[in-house]
Amino acid sequence: KQWYHRRVAITAGGPYKINGVPLRRVDQAYVIATSTNVDLPALPEGLNDALFKRKAKPTKNEKEMFVENTTEEPKISAERIALQKEVDTLVVPAVKAVDMLQSYLRSRFTL
């Protein structure tokens, strides 16, 4: 269902095993629609909006603004890695069932 009062985000992913694209939320304006259909089984329950929420960045006061930033890069959680593997095990056989789709997904797209 699409809501007209806000932009619709789509859950998109490689599958990671085929082209290295992890699960992520993408605005539908950045998606190119094709006529290819893939019959997917029911996806896991853990695949929801809460999974893709980012942590809020802490605000800095005036003194901290000029101090060297020593924050570490965000780490991928074990839960997210397990969910990616679970989704890949469901999606890869469906992709292989469609003729030439696997090679299409592996090819690099450029304009």
N, CA, C and O of each residue as an XYZ file, in Angstrom:
444
protein
N       0.851     -1.175      0.000
C       0.000      0.000      0.000
C       0.888      1.226      0.000
O       1.869      1.286      0.741
N       0.558      2.188     -0.811
C       1.332      3.415     -0.888
C       0.575      4.526     -0.175
O      -0.638      4.673     -0.330
N       1.309      5.299      0.606
C       0.729      6.428      1.314
C       1.093      7.684      0.548
O       2.250      7.865      0.170
N       0.131      8.546      0.316
C       0.361      9.723     -0.505
C       0.859     10.922      0.291
O       1.276     11.920     -0.299
N       0.825     10.846      1.606
C       1.274     11.979      2.404
C       2.780     11.934      2.675
O       3.329     12.884      3.235
N       3.451     10.860      2.292
C       4.898     10.769      2.465
C       5.474      9.911      1.356
O       4.754      9.175      0.681
N       6.788     10.015      1.177
C       7.464      9.222      0.158
C       7.483      7.757      0.589
O       7.589      7.456      1.778
N       7.384      6.870     -0.357
C       7.366      5.450     -0.061
C       8.777      4.897     -0.215
O       9.439      5.124     -1.227
N       9.226      4.172      0.798
C      10.529      3.523      0.739
C      10.332      2.045      0.460
O       9.388      1.424      0.949
N      11.231      1.498     -0.328
C      11.171      0.101     -0.729
C      12.361     -0.613     -0.112
O      13.466     -0.071     -0.072
N      12.138     -1.826      0.366
C      13.249     -2.636      0.845
C      13.870     -3.299     -0.371
O      13.212     -4.053     -1.088
N      15.145     -3.009     -0.595
C      15.849     -3.554     -1.752
C      17.103     -4.268     -1.285
O      17.701     -3.905     -0.273
N      17.484     -5.267     -2.019
C      18.713     -5.977     -1.701
C      19.109     -6.858     -2.851
O      18.256     -7.328     -3.604
N      20.367     -7.082     -2.991
C      21.057     -7.772     -4.063
C      20.335     -8.883     -4.777
O      19.741     -8.606     -5.819
N      20.330    -10.057     -4.335
C      20.805    -10.605     -3.076
C      22.324    -10.471     -2.927
O      23.067    -10.493     -3.908
N      22.747    -10.336     -1.706
C      24.145    -10.072     -1.396
C      25.051    -11.149     -1.968
O      26.177    -10.866     -2.377
N      24.571    -12.368     -1.998
C      25.367    -13.482     -2.503
C      25.650    -13.345     -4.005
O      26.672    -13.835     -4.484
N      24.772    -12.697     -4.738
C      24.930    -12.568     -6.191
C      25.666    -11.294     -6.575
O      26.633    -11.353     -7.334
N      25.230    -10.139     -6.068
C      25.862     -8.896     -6.515
C      26.386     -8.009     -5.392
O      26.800     -6.880     -5.657
N      26.382     -8.473     -4.171
C      27.003     -7.726     -3.082
C      26.209     -6.541     -2.573
O      26.771     -5.691     -1.882
N      24.930     -6.448     -2.884
C      24.107     -5.348     -2.397
C      23.356     -5.819     -1.156
O      22.553     -6.749     -1.241
N      23.606     -5.190      0.004
C      22.919     -5.609      1.223
C      21.488     -5.092      1.270
O      21.091     -4.252      0.463
N      20.723     -5.604      2.224
C      19.357     -5.111      2.430
C      19.425     -3.654      2.862
O      20.218     -3.292      3.730
N      18.599     -2.830      2.259
C      18.531     -1.425      2.642
C      17.213     -0.839      2.189
O      16.516     -1.418      1.356
N      16.874      0.312      2.741
C      15.666      1.020      2.342
C      16.044      2.012      1.258
O      17.036      2.731      1.384
N      15.254      2.053      0.191
C      15.521      2.926     -0.941
C      14.241      3.663     -1.273
O      13.167      3.062     -1.307
N      14.344      4.961     -1.519
C      13.190      5.731     -1.956
C      12.791      5.242     -3.341
O      13.656      4.972     -4.175
N      11.500      5.126     -3.593
C      11.056      4.555     -4.852
C      11.417      5.428     -6.052
O      11.354      4.954     -7.186
N      11.788      6.675     -5.837
C      12.213      7.537     -6.932
C      13.543      7.072     -7.519
O      13.857      7.402     -8.663
N      14.328      6.313     -6.757
C      15.632      5.849     -7.216
C      15.603      4.427     -7.765
O      16.659      3.847     -8.017
N      14.436      3.864     -7.952
C      14.297      2.490     -8.415
C      13.831      2.495     -9.861
O      12.915      3.229    -10.232
N      14.480      1.661    -10.676
C      14.073      1.517    -12.073
C      13.206      0.266    -12.166
O      13.662     -0.841    -11.880
N      11.981      0.450    -12.561
C      11.042     -0.672    -12.644
C      11.230     -1.411    -13.961
O      11.425     -0.796    -15.009
N      11.169     -2.730    -13.897
C      11.221     -3.561    -15.100
C      10.009     -4.477    -15.109
O       9.237     -4.507    -14.150
N       9.845     -5.218    -16.188
C       8.702     -6.113    -16.284
C       9.018     -7.498    -15.729
O       8.173     -8.390    -15.800
N      10.201     -7.697    -15.184
C      10.592     -8.998    -14.654
C       9.891     -9.258    -13.329
O       9.897     -8.409    -12.437
N       9.288    -10.435    -13.206
C       8.616    -10.836    -11.970
C       9.339    -12.029    -11.371
O       9.711    -12.962    -12.083
N       9.536    -11.995    -10.060
C      10.147    -13.109     -9.341
C       9.190    -13.496     -8.226
O       8.818    -12.658     -7.405
N       8.788    -14.761     -8.194
C       7.896    -15.238     -7.141
C       8.729    -15.526     -5.895
O       9.541    -16.451     -5.885
N       8.526    -14.740     -4.857
C       9.271    -14.900     -3.610
C       8.400    -15.556     -2.558
O       7.195    -15.307     -2.503
N       9.002    -16.399     -1.715
C       8.249    -16.937     -0.581
C       8.062    -15.839      0.462
O       8.567    -14.728      0.301
N       7.349    -16.149      1.511
C       7.141    -15.177      2.582
C       8.483    -14.825      3.211
O       9.254    -15.711      3.579
N       8.754    -13.542      3.331
C      10.020    -13.087      3.898
C       9.950    -13.093      5.418
O       8.849    -13.104      5.970
N      11.080    -13.087      6.114
C      11.104    -13.180      7.577
C      10.377    -12.019      8.259
O      10.250    -10.926      7.707
N       9.907    -12.292      9.468
C       9.192    -11.286     10.260
C      10.106    -10.131     10.680
O       9.635     -9.007     10.857
N      11.393    -10.392     10.839
C      12.329     -9.367     11.310
C      12.605     -8.275     10.302
O      13.283     -7.299     10.623
N      12.100     -8.414      9.099
C      12.314     -7.437      8.035
C      11.224     -6.374      8.134
O      10.160     -6.507      7.528
N      11.494     -5.317      8.903
C      10.503     -4.270      9.115
C      11.185     -2.913      9.194
O      12.409     -2.831      9.087
N      10.417     -1.851      9.378
C      10.963     -0.495      9.408
C      11.936     -0.272     10.556
O      12.894      0.487     10.414
N      11.702     -0.924     11.691
C      12.570     -0.725     12.855
C      13.998     -1.198     12.585
O      14.943     -0.673     13.174
N      14.162     -2.171     11.711
C      15.494     -2.681     11.388
C      16.351     -1.627     10.697
O      17.570     -1.612     10.864
N      15.726     -0.752      9.927
C      16.464      0.214      9.124
C      16.590      1.581      9.778
O      17.192      2.480      9.191
N      16.046      1.765     10.966
C      16.167      3.052     11.660
C      17.607      3.270     12.091
O      18.272      2.343     12.555
N      18.080      4.487     11.938
C      19.428      4.834     12.372
C      19.371      5.464     13.746
O      18.376      6.081     14.125
N      20.456      5.299     14.486
C      20.526      5.925     15.799
C      20.705      7.430     15.622
O      21.392      7.888     14.709
N      20.079      8.175     16.503
C      20.205      9.629     16.442
C      21.608     10.044     16.842
O      22.182      9.511     17.792
N      22.153     11.002     16.106
C      23.485     11.492     16.436
C      23.377     12.400     17.653
O      22.451     13.206     17.747
N      24.322     12.274     18.589
C      24.266     13.148     19.754
C      24.577     14.592     19.360
O      25.423     14.851     18.504
N      23.887     15.507     19.995
C      24.138     16.914     19.703
C      25.383     17.365     20.446
O      25.700     16.844     21.515
N      26.079     18.325     19.880
C      27.308     18.830     20.491
C      27.036     20.206     21.089
O      26.321     21.029     20.517
N      27.622     20.422     22.239
C      27.517     21.762     22.787
C      28.667     22.600     22.221
O      29.458     22.102     21.420
N      28.760     23.834     22.623
C      29.728     24.759     22.031
C      31.177     24.336     22.277
O      32.029     24.533     21.411
N      31.468     23.758     23.443
C      32.835     23.349     23.746
C      33.246     22.112     22.947
O      34.392     22.011     22.509
N      32.328     21.181     22.756
C      32.639     19.956     22.042
C      32.728     20.149     20.534
O      33.249     19.286     19.828
N      32.229     21.264     20.041
C      32.172     21.491     18.611
C      33.563     21.541     17.978
O      33.729     21.131     16.829
N      34.566     22.038     18.711
C      35.892     22.207     18.141
C      36.873     21.124     18.575
O      38.057     21.191     18.243
N      36.395     20.133     19.308
C      37.238     19.030     19.738
C      37.283     17.993     18.622
O      36.288     17.762     17.934
N      38.443     17.374     18.451
C      38.595     16.356     17.405
C      37.571     15.237     17.599
O      37.382     14.741     18.710
N      36.926     14.854     16.527
C      35.896     13.828     16.573
C      36.559     12.453     16.564
O      37.307     12.135     15.640
N      36.296     11.648     17.567
C      36.898     10.318     17.647
C      35.829      9.226     17.651
O      36.004      8.187     18.286
N      34.736      9.458     16.952
C      33.694      8.443     16.908
C      34.123      7.309     15.996
O      34.827      7.516     15.007
N      33.693      6.123     16.341
C      34.039      4.958     15.540
C      32.966      4.714     14.498
O      31.834      5.175     14.644
N      33.318      3.995     13.454
C      32.365      3.694     12.399
C      31.302      2.729     12.916
O      31.588      1.883     13.763
N      30.082      2.853     12.411
C      29.032      1.934     12.871
C      29.334      0.507     12.431
O      29.802      0.273     11.316
N      29.063     -0.428     13.308
C      29.289     -1.848     13.030
C      27.973     -2.497     12.612
O      26.900     -2.093     13.061
N      28.067     -3.487     11.765
C      26.881     -4.227     11.347
C      26.584     -5.268     12.419
O      27.455     -6.055     12.790
N      25.359     -5.267     12.908
C      25.001     -6.175     13.995
C      24.903     -7.617     13.502
O      24.655     -7.868     12.323
N      25.099     -8.544     14.413
C      25.003     -9.966     14.093
C      23.582    -10.325     13.660
O      23.388    -11.206     12.823
N      22.591     -9.639     14.232
C      21.194     -9.873     13.858
C      20.958     -9.509     12.390
O      20.257    -10.217     11.667
N      21.549     -8.404     11.968
C      21.372     -7.948     10.581
C      22.076     -8.889      9.597
O      21.556     -9.155      8.513
N      23.255     -9.393      9.971
C      23.984    -10.341      9.128
C      23.195    -11.643      8.997
O      23.100    -12.207      7.907
N      22.627    -12.120     10.108
C      21.834    -13.348     10.081
C      20.580    -13.162      9.224
O      20.195    -14.069      8.486
N      19.941    -11.993      9.317
C      18.753    -11.714      8.520
C      19.102    -11.657      7.034
O      18.341    -12.137      6.194
N      20.263    -11.066      6.710
C      20.710    -11.010      5.312
C      20.895    -12.416      4.747
O      20.477    -12.701      3.625
N      21.522    -13.289      5.528
C      21.736    -14.669      5.076
C      20.417    -15.411      4.911
O      20.251    -16.197      3.977
N      19.483    -15.161      5.818
C      18.179    -15.813      5.747
C      17.405    -15.363      4.507
O      16.790    -16.181      3.823
N      17.441    -14.065      4.224
C      16.754    -13.543      3.039
C      17.419    -14.074      1.771
O      16.731    -14.424      0.812
N      18.752    -14.137      1.758
C      19.461    -14.660      0.587
C      19.095    -16.111      0.305
O      18.954    -16.493     -0.857
N      18.938    -16.930      1.350
C      18.572    -18.329      1.123
C      17.175    -18.459      0.527
O      16.875    -19.458     -0.127
N      16.318    -17.466      0.743
C      14.981    -17.481      0.156
C      14.961    -16.899     -1.256
O      14.213    -17.365     -2.115
N      15.788    -15.878     -1.491
C      15.727    -15.140     -2.753
C      16.569    -15.793     -3.854
O      16.148    -15.814     -5.011
N      17.738    -16.322     -3.521
C      18.644    -16.863     -4.547
C      17.993    -17.966     -5.381
O      18.111    -17.922     -6.606
N      17.308    -18.957     -4.788
C      16.651    -19.961     -5.647
C      15.577    -19.365     -6.564
O      15.396    -19.827     -7.690
N      14.871    -18.351     -6.085
C      13.848    -17.706     -6.917
C      14.485    -16.948     -8.074
O      13.936    -16.919     -9.175
N      15.639    -16.336     -7.833
C      16.345    -15.614     -8.897
C      16.896    -16.601     -9.924
O      16.837    -16.341    -11.126
N      17.426    -17.720     -9.466
C      17.978    -18.721    -10.379
C      16.893    -19.366    -11.241
O      17.188    -19.875    -12.322
N      15.656    -19.350    -10.782
C      14.556    -19.938    -11.533
C      14.175    -19.096    -12.754
O      13.608    -19.619    -13.712
N      14.482    -17.799    -12.724
C      14.161    -16.909    -13.840
C      15.343    -16.904    -14.804
O      16.485    -16.714    -14.384
N      15.082    -17.109    -16.075
C      16.122    -17.210    -17.089
C      16.931    -15.915    -17.200
O      16.353    -14.843    -17.378
N      18.239    -16.002    -17.101
C      19.220    -14.922    -17.259
C      19.131    -13.811    -16.207
O      19.820    -12.801    -16.343
N      18.324    -13.959    -15.185
C      18.198    -12.910    -14.173
C      19.451    -12.814    -13.312
O      19.845    -11.718    -12.916
N      20.073    -13.933    -13.023
C      21.270    -13.916    -12.189
C      22.397    -13.150    -12.881
O      23.071    -12.348    -12.235
N      22.614    -13.371    -14.157
C      23.663    -12.634    -14.870
C      23.296    -11.160    -15.014
O      24.181    -10.305    -15.012
N      22.011    -10.853    -15.138
C      21.559     -9.464    -15.211
C      21.840     -8.737    -13.893
O      22.298     -7.595    -13.900
N      21.569     -9.393    -12.774
C      21.804     -8.767    -11.472
C      23.295     -8.607    -11.178
O      23.685     -7.689    -10.456
N      24.128     -9.484    -11.727
C      25.574     -9.381    -11.503
C      26.221     -8.278    -12.338
O      27.284     -7.777    -11.973
N      25.594     -7.892    -13.456
C      26.197     -6.889    -14.318
C      26.133     -5.514    -13.669
O      25.198     -5.206    -12.930
N      27.126     -4.703    -13.952
C      27.204     -3.354    -13.393
C      26.353     -2.422    -14.240
O      26.450     -2.422    -15.468
N      25.524     -1.633    -13.582
C      24.632     -0.706    -14.283
C      25.229      0.687    -14.251
O      25.573      1.201    -13.187
N      25.352      1.291    -15.412
C      25.842      2.678    -15.501
C      25.007      3.425    -16.533
O      24.395      2.817    -17.411
N      24.992      4.706    -16.421
C      24.297      5.550    -17.412
C      25.287      6.150    -18.361
O      24.904      6.890    -19.267
